[in-house]
């Protein structure tokens, strides 16, 4: 059971992602779209979304149909 600050942080977590169609997505939305058996949450950080979209790391995950948070 999550309590205190951890629960609040997870509740407040929102991000753009490779599958959010330009809209912010909550952690619950991200989790609902995870592939069966997926145990990890994938994310990438950088200076701009445009820069991140050119990342080889991102390209490999998208080819495997994983969603990645920006």
C-alpha positions in Angstrom: 0.0 0.0 0.0 1.4 3.4 -1.0 1.3 6.1 1.6 2.3 9.7 2.1 4.6 11.5 -0.3 5.0 8.4 -2.6 1.3 8.2 -3.2 1.0 11.9 -3.8 3.9 11.9 -6.3 2.4 9.0 -8.2 -1.0 10.7 -8.2 0.5 14.0 -9.6 2.7 12.3 -12.2 1.8 13.5 -15.7 3.9 13.5 -18.9 3.8 13.6 -22.6 4.5 10.3 -24.2 5.0 8.6 -27.5 1.4 7.4 -27.3 -0.4 10.3 -25.7 -1.2 12.2 -29.0 0.3 15.5 -27.8 -1.8 15.4 -24.6 -0.5 15.0 -21.1 -0.9 11.4 -19.7 -1.3 10.4 -16.1 0.7 7.5 -14.7 -2.6 5.5 -14.5 -3.1 6.1 -18.3 0.5 5.0 -19.0 0.1 1.9 -16.9 -3.2 1.0 -18.6 -1.4 1.0 -22.0 1.6 -1.0 -20.9 2.3 -4.2 -22.9 1.3 -7.5 -21.1 4.2 -8.6 -19.0 5.9 -5.2 -19.1 7.5 -4.4 -15.7 9.3 -1.2 -16.4 8.3 2.4 -17.1 10.3 3.9 -19.9 11.2 7.6 -19.9 13.7 9.9 -21.5 14.7 13.4 -20.6 16.4 16.1 -22.5 16.4 19.7 -23.7 13.4 19.4 -26.0 10.8 17.0 -27.3 12.1 17.4 -30.8 15.6 16.4 -29.7 14.3 13.4 -27.8 12.3 12.2 -30.8 15.6 11.7 -32.7 17.1 9.5 -29.9 18.3 6.0 -31.0 17.1 4.8 -27.5 13.6 6.0 -28.3 13.6 4.5 -31.8 14.4 1.0 -30.4 11.6 1.2 -27.9 9.0 2.5 -30.3 9.9 -0.4 -32.8 9.1 -2.8 -29.9 5.8 -0.9 -29.4 6.7 0.4 -25.9 5.4 3.8 -24.7 8.0 6.2 -23.5 7.4 9.3 -21.3 9.1 12.6 -22.2 
